Amino acid sequence: MNLPLFRRLLGQDIEALAPTLRQAHDATETQRWTGTAVVTSSRNPIAILLCLMLKLPAPGTNIPVTVVFERRRDGERWRRTFAGRSYHSDFISKSGLIVERMGPTTNIFCLSIRKLCFSLIGFRFLGIPLPAWLRPRCPAIEREEAGRFVFDVPVSIPWLGFVIRYTGSMELIDD
């Protein structure tokens, strides 16, 4: 089996991650994490349509969440389910960056390990690259808190404003 995707991207720097994040991102086997989340979203009709199109979570509090990190030969697939609403992303490494394909979108992130910060530096819609002034902002952060995997994923678009934000915490479930 190849080295895990995040180990390939971060090298020895992955050792600096909090133990829970290292457990999630430096494993070679498929893992299931569960917890709860809070989702807030825009009431703008365009933002609502985008969230529906991408199958992003519906708004709510104390929403049950499950994330399955499926290890693949060339990367990872993250299968996320928020209160029964599921979507997935495929992640690969390209030129030292992490590339996420989710439906018609491609997100290109640069990772940093202060927490685990995903800085969106490129975006494609239907394969067409969008200039910086059009692309979404998604300063996603993962961290450990009280031994739990904590995520914070805010999304906005410069010309539209706030779209969605989902935050929550999870723990590894042994199947």
Buried (B, 14 or more C-beta within 10 A) or exposed (E): EEEBBBBBBBEEEBEEBBEBBBBBBBBEEBBBBBBBBBBEBBEBEEBBEBBEEBBBBBBBEEBBBBBBBBBEEEBBBBBBBBBEBEBBBBBBBEEEBBBBBBBEBBBBBBBEBEBBBBBBEBBBBEEEEBEEEEBBBBEBBBBBEEEBBBBBBBBBBEEBEBBBBBBBBBEBEEE
